Amino acid sequence: MPMSPSAHILIVEDEPRLARLVADYLSAAGYGTQTLSDGLAVLPALQQRMPDLLVLDLMLPGRDGLSLCQEIRRFSQVPIVMLTARVEEVDRLLGLDAGADDYICKPFSPREVVARVRAILRRARTGEGTAMTGAGPNEATDGPSLHMDSERYEAVLCGQSLGLTALEFRLLKALTTVPGRVLSRAHLIDQLHDDQRALSDRTVDSHIKNLRRKLEQAAPQQELILSIYGAGYKFEGRVTHTP
């Protein structure tokens, strides 16, 4: 359940039906909502009242969501969930490091938006989440504790060594360097280029499957690597890194 008083969500979406739908579902979940349809109205609205979370469409009249997200990050760490109508745009967003906390591709279930919003706000309320409190990029708060030792290429979860291959370690390191951030398959492949092998989306998926199996052996019933349909993968859990 959202905290009391209820968190305030600003929804910036130029499709009136979709904006109303998202607002209705978030209101039913107990959140306060406000909707805007023009990108030029966003910054003035933030000056009047900073929301607890911003749902921001990529394509907006007046000013696009990408440039807005980048500018907002210059003065605020308010959690931002980007909406996009095209799956391929996610790679561009990730590549430009827009600073969003999550990405959702249209069409989507409004229940999915509620679930993402609830998860992000829950992390922020712990006082250590990266979105609102300025914690370091290697920190997250949910789930068991994972330690990554880059010098030894060793990952230890709940006190148990995972026995990762070099490629699996680099893949997990890429995900845990920005916990909670969605990484596309293309981005992950770029992070693994030192492996000197031709990697494909299917290869990444296969290694993710192996990683999940090893993580589950050390922490049963914990899903630490999440699949985001049409976007990629993200790591959810507490993690520390030794350079």
Secondary structure, DSSP 8 states (H G I E B T S, - for coil): ---SS--EEEEE-S-HHHHHHHHHHHHHTT-EEEEE--GGGHHHHHHH---SEEEEESS-SSS-HHHHHHHHTTT----EEEEES-THHHHHHHHHT---SEEEESS--HHHHHHHHHHHHHHHHTT--HHHH---TT---SSSEEEEETTTTEEEETTEE----HHHHHHHHHHHHSTT--B-HHHHHHHTGGG-S---HHHHHHHHHHHHHHHHHHSTT---EEEETTTEEEE-SEEEEE-
